[in-house]
């Protein structure tokens, strides 16, 4: 598990390799990741947008921006949490992802919260520093 806390909002990431969706013979490796966002602050927040910086084992970078996560812009009152699962295909057997979510509080203030960098590595292999 990977963790980051920004303004008392915790983001926890659990990546996992999706062997059934991968085809190493054709250079397709797919990972899923389960993210839990927990609002430990004392204010209402809403997740508006996401940003991902994805780097594969050969140093190629892809940036992804968009509204919400998995088609939702979750609203979190103090003490609430939201969990979702998504995925990332790569053409190499390892990589790393890092990003942030742009949030809005009840006053309309916008701020970013960190998504911790997390490693995408094949199970039972030596980890590569990306």
N, C-alpha and C positions, 0 to 999 in steps of 0.2 A: 504494500500500500504506500501511496505517496500522499503527502499532506501539505497544504498551504493555508495560512490564515491571513486575511486582509480585513481590517475594520470589523473584527469579530465575526467574520463570515468564513467558515471553514470549507475548503474544497478537498475532497478525498478521491483519489483515483486508484482503480484496480484494473490494470491491463491484463489481457489474456489472449493467447494465440488461438486462432480459429482454424484448426487443421482441416476441417471439413469444407471450408471455403477457400483454402489455399491450394496452389498448384506449383510447388517449387520447380518442377521440370520446365514450366513456362515462365518462371520468374514472377510468380504472383504469391505474395505472402499477406495474409489478412489478420489483423488484430482487432479484438473488441476491447472496449474499455467501459467500465462502470464508474460513473461519477455520482458522488453524493455531495450536495451543497447544503450546509447547515447554517441557519441564521442564528448565531449566538449573540447578536447585537440586540439593542433595545429599540430598534426601529424597523418599520416595514421596508422591504426592498423588493424590487422586481428585476429579473434578468432580462435585458433588452437584446444584447448582441453577443456574439462569440467571435474570438479570433484564435486561430491555431497557426503555429510555426512548426512545420514537420520537416525533419531532416532524415534522409535515408543514410545507409552505411557508406555510400559513395559521396556524401556531402551535398547531394541535390536537395534543394529547399522548395517546399510548397507552402504557400500561405493561403489560409481559408478564412473568410469573413462572412458573416451572415446574421440574419435575425434569429434570436432565440436559440434553443437547442431542441433537436428532434421535433421541430414544428411547434414548440411551445415557448412562451415567455412567462415562466413560472413566477408567481407572487409568493413571497415568504414573509409571514409575520414573525415576530420574535419567537424563537423556539421551534419554528417549522424547519423541515428539511424536504429536499426534492432529490430524487434519484432517477437517473436515466442510463441507458446503454446505447452505445454507438460503435462505429467501427472505422478502421483506417487500412486501406490496401497500400502495400509498398512493393517495389520491384526488387528489393534486397531483403536478406534474412534478418536485418535488424534496423533500428532507427530510434529516433527520439521525438517526442512531442512536448510542446510547452505552449501556454497561451494565457488568455484572460477573458473574463466576461465583463461587459459594461452593464452596470446596475444603475437603477434610479431609486431614490428614497421617496418618502411621502411628500417632501418639500420640493421635489423635482430635481434635486441635485444629482448629477451623473458622476460616477466614479468607477474605476476598474478594480476588479479583484483577481488575484493571481490564480492560475491553474498551475500546479507544480509541474516541473519537467518530469516526464516519466519515460522509461526505457521500454522499447518494443524488441524483445529478444525471443528467439526460439526456445522452447522448453528443453531442458537437459543439455544445453550447450554453454560453452564458456561465454560470459557476457563481454560485449565489446563496448569500449568507451567511445561514444559517438560525439 
